[in-house]
Amino acid sequence: MPPMSRYLSCAGREIHLMDWGPADAPVVLAWHGLARTGRDFDELAAHLAPRFRVLCPDTLGRGLSQWSPDPGVEYTLGFYARIAADLLDQLGVARVHWVGTSMGGAIGTVAAAGLAEPRLAGRVASLVLNDNAPELAAPALERIKAYAGSPPAFDTMAQLEAFFRQVYRPFGWLSDAQWRRLAESSMRRLPDGRVTPHYDPQMVRQFTDHADDYRIWPHYDAIQVPVLCLRGAESDLVLSDTVAEMGRRGPGARGLLQVVEVPGCGHAPALNVPEQLDLVAGFIDRQEMRASGAGAAAFP
């Protein structure tokens, strides 16, 4: 079944999503990173769609979703969680497995805790953090802000694709076809005909106007569901010391945390090759089996 492209009004803003798989299947909500789009999850969604419904939204200000008219207020984890709650309410989804890359993992942490958006309390059945943690390395954040806040423009798509290949080299291996799709699904054309990444540069105000928005230890500590943390082995954003601290508190202290270091990747694994797809799918499958009473194996 091919995916559906849909638009919903969430928190008063138009949000685009790709809707994969059977409408009556268990739901996976896959949320992308800071300057990316929901199309980053095409491989994962196709892998899961035979037995799951997979929702892949574009965050406010990214991809085909509306840009915020109030960027200083709305480009925040709390507002994104509000959008997520509205999205699930409109689709009649009571329970999800959340897969979040980078920023999408931070939104998932806030959602799973249910502190900032009470409507999400108890609705996240499991959480995959793809190179995300409750505290991020400051130098890497500065690097991300530097390129994301001032997106370049190019005369040709070939030049834009070359830029993406350089900036997102830490994603790991992508085929030529995957790089081409990433470029084509991540571009917009400017009035002068040049092409540039498809997001609102004002979204970096999350960092300038809300400096502590990604320091979310209280949300992590409140999580009561299984968590899989995938750390890119070469990541400069999620440090090993931070992952160790995750193991000592919150779901880690409750025996609910699994950490897997992904070789050949930095920030963040693209979730596009069989080994990575099987890690995520296996984790979600085990949570479904446990929920149904069909699996008695211990976590993870």
C-alpha positions in Angstrom: 0.0 0.0 0.0 1.6 3.3 -1.0 1.8 6.1 1.6 -0.7 8.9 1.7 0.3 12.6 1.8 -1.9 14.4 4.3 -2.4 17.8 5.8 -3.9 18.4 9.2 -4.6 21.6 11.3 -2.6 21.1 14.6 -2.4 23.8 17.2 -3.8 26.2 14.6 -1.0 25.4 12.0 -1.1 23.3 8.9 1.1 20.2 9.4 2.0 17.8 6.6 2.6 14.1 7.2 3.2 10.9 5.3 0.8 8.2 6.4 2.1 4.6 5.8 0.5 1.2 6.3 -2.9 -0.1 7.4 -5.1 2.3 9.3 -6.0 -0.3 11.9 -2.5 -1.4 12.7 -0.4 -0.4 15.8 1.0 3.0 15.3 4.6 4.2 15.0 5.2 8.0 15.1 8.5 8.8 13.4 9.7 12.4 14.0 12.7 13.8 12.1 15.6 16.0 13.2 16.1 19.8 13.4 16.5 20.8 9.7 15.1 17.7 8.1 11.7 16.3 7.0 9.5 13.3 7.5 10.8 11.8 4.2 13.9 10.8 6.1 12.0 7.9 7.4 11.0 6.4 4.0 13.1 3.3 4.4 12.0 2.7 8.0 8.4 3.3 7.2 8.5 0.9 4.2 10.2 -1.6 6.5 7.5 -1.4 9.2 4.4 -0.7 7.0 3.4 -4.4 6.5 2.5 -4.6 10.1 2.4 -1.0 11.5 0.8 2.2 10.6 3.7 4.7 10.4 3.1 8.5 10.7 5.9 10.7 9.5 5.1 14.4 10.0 7.1 17.4 8.9 7.7 19.7 11.9 6.3 23.2 11.9 8.6 25.3 9.7 10.0 22.3 7.8 9.2 20.5 4.6 5.6 20.9 3.5 4.3 22.1 6.9 3.4 25.7 7.5 6.0 28.1 8.8 5.3 29.7 12.2 4.0 33.3 12.2 5.3 33.5 15.8 8.8 31.8 15.6 10.0 33.1 19.0 7.1 31.3 20.7 6.2 28.3 18.6 9.6 26.8 17.6 9.9 25.0 21.0 9.7 21.5 22.2 6.6 22.3 24.2 4.7 23.6 21.1 5.9 20.7 19.0 4.4 18.3 21.7 1.1 20.2 21.5 1.2 19.7 17.7 1.8 16.0 18.3 -1.1 15.7 20.7 -3.4 17.4 18.2 -2.2 15.2 15.4 -2.9 12.0 17.3 -6.3 13.3 18.6 -7.4 14.1 15.0 -6.3 10.7 13.7 -7.9 8.9 16.7 -4.6 7.4 17.8 -4.5 6.4 21.5 -1.1 4.8 21.6 2.2 5.1 19.7 5.7 3.8 19.5 7.8 7.0 19.1 10.9 7.0 16.9 12.8 10.3 17.0 15.9 11.4 15.3 17.8 14.2 17.1 15.2 16.9 17.7 12.5 14.3 17.1 13.9 12.3 20.0 13.7 15.4 22.2 10.1 15.9 21.3 9.5 12.2 22.0 11.1 12.5 25.4 8.8 15.4 26.3 5.8 13.6 24.9 6.6 10.3 26.8 7.0 12.2 30.1 3.6 13.9 29.7 4.7 16.9 31.7 4.6 19.7 29.1 1.5 18.2 27.3 -0.8 16.2 29.6 -2.8 14.9 26.7 0.2 12.8 25.7 0.6 11.2 29.2 0.4 7.4 28.8 0.2 7.4 25.0 3.8 6.7 24.2 4.3 3.0 24.6 8.0 3.0 23.8 10.7 5.5 22.7 13.6 5.2 20.2 16.1 8.0 20.6 18.2 8.2 17.5 21.3 10.0 18.6 19.5 12.2 21.1 19.9 12.6 24.8 18.5 14.8 27.6 21.6 17.0 27.3 23.5 17.8 24.2 27.1 18.8 23.7 27.4 22.6 23.4 30.1 22.7 20.7 28.0 20.5 18.4 25.0 22.6 19.0 26.9 25.7 18.0 28.0 23.9 14.8 24.4 23.0 14.0 23.1 26.5 14.7 25.9 27.9 12.4 24.8 26.0 9.3 21.0 25.7 10.1 20.5 29.4 10.8 21.9 30.6 7.5 21.0 28.0 4.8 23.0 28.6 1.6 21.4 28.9 -1.9 22.6 27.3 -5.1 22.0 27.7 -8.8 21.5 24.0 -9.4 20.1 20.9 -7.7 23.5 19.2 -8.3 25.1 21.8 -6.1 22.5 21.5 -3.4 22.9 17.7 -3.4 26.7 18.1 -3.0 26.1 20.4 0.0 23.8 17.9 1.6 26.3 15.1 1.0 28.9 17.1 2.9 26.8 18.4 5.8 25.0 15.1 6.4 28.1 12.8 5.9 27.7 11.8 9.5 24.4 10.1 8.6 26.6 7.2 7.3 26.2 5.3 4.1 23.4 6.4 1.7 23.0 5.1 -1.9 23.2 7.6 -4.7 19.4 7.2 -5.1 18.9 8.0 -1.4 21.1 11.1 -1.6 19.1 12.3 -4.6 15.8 11.7 -2.8 17.1 13.5 0.3 18.0 16.5 -1.9 14.7 16.5 -3.8 12.6 16.2 -0.7 14.5 18.8 1.2 14.6 21.7 -1.3 12.6 24.8 -2.1 13.1 27.3 -4.9 13.7 30.9 -4.1 12.1 33.8 -6.0 15.4 34.3 -7.9 15.3 30.6 -9.1 18.0 29.3 -6.8 17.4 26.3 -4.6 17.9 26.1 -0.8 17.0 23.7 2.1 13.3 23.5 2.7 12.9 25.0 6.2 12.4 28.3 8.0 15.7 29.7 9.1 13.9 31.2 12.1 13.5 27.8 13.6 17.0 28.3 15.2 15.3 30.8 17.5 14.6 27.7 19.6 18.2 28.0 20.6 18.6 31.8 20.8 15.3 32.5 22.5 15.1 29.3 24.6 18.6 28.4 25.5 17.7 25.6 27.9 15.0 24.0 25.7 17.1 20.9 25.1 18.1 20.4 28.7 15.3 18.0 29.4 16.5 15.7 32.3 13.3 16.2 34.3 11.3 14.8 31.3 13.7 11.9 30.8 13.6 11.1 34.5 9.8 10.9 34.4 9.7 8.3 31.5 8.2 5.0 32.6 8.4 3.1 29.2 11.1 1.2 27.4 13.7 3.4 25.7 16.2 2.4 22.9 19.0 4.9 22.5 21.0 4.6 19.3 24.2 6.5 19.5 26.3 7.2 16.4 29.7 5.9 17.3 31.3 9.1 16.0 28.6 11.5 17.4 29.8 14.8 18.7 26.3 15.7 19.9 25.5 12.8 22.2 28.5 12.2 24.4 29.4 8.8 26.0 29.3 10.5 29.5 25.8 11.6 28.9 24.7 8.2 27.8 26.3 6.8 31.0 24.3 9.3 33.1 21.1 8.2 31.2 21.8 4.7 32.5 21.9 5.8 36.1 18.6 7.7 36.2 15.1 7.7 34.8 14.3 4.7 32.6 17.9 3.6 32.9 17.6 3.3 36.7 14.4 1.3 36.1 16.0 -1.2 33.8 14.1 0.2 30.8 17.0 1.6 28.8 18.9 -0.2 26.0 21.9 1.6 24.4 23.3 0.5 21.0 26.3 2.2 19.5 25.9 2.4 15.7 29.2 2.0 13.8 30.1 4.2 10.8 27.9 7.0 11.8 28.0 10.3 13.7 25.0 12.5 14.1 22.7 10.8 13.3 22.3 7.3 11.9 20.1 7.5 8.8 18.0 4.4 9.7 18.3 3.3 6.1 20.3 0.1 6.1 19.2 -3.4 7.1 21.2 -3.5 10.4 19.7 -0.2 11.6 16.2 -1.0 10.4 16.2 -4.4 12.2 17.4 -2.7 15.4 14.4 -0.4 15.5 11.9 -2.9 14.2 13.0 -5.6 16.6 12.7 -3.2 19.6 9.2 -2.2 18.6 8.1 -5.7 17.8 9.2 -6.8 21.3 7.2 -4.1 22.9 4.1 -5.1 20.9 4.6 -8.7 21.9 5.0 -7.8 25.6 1.8 -5.6 25.4 -0.2 -8.4 23.9 1.1 -11.0 26.3 2.7 -13.0 23.5 6.3 -12.5 24.6 7.7 -13.2 28.0 11.3 -12.3 27.2 12.9 -9.8 29.5 13.7 -6.3 28.3 15.0 -5.3 25.9 
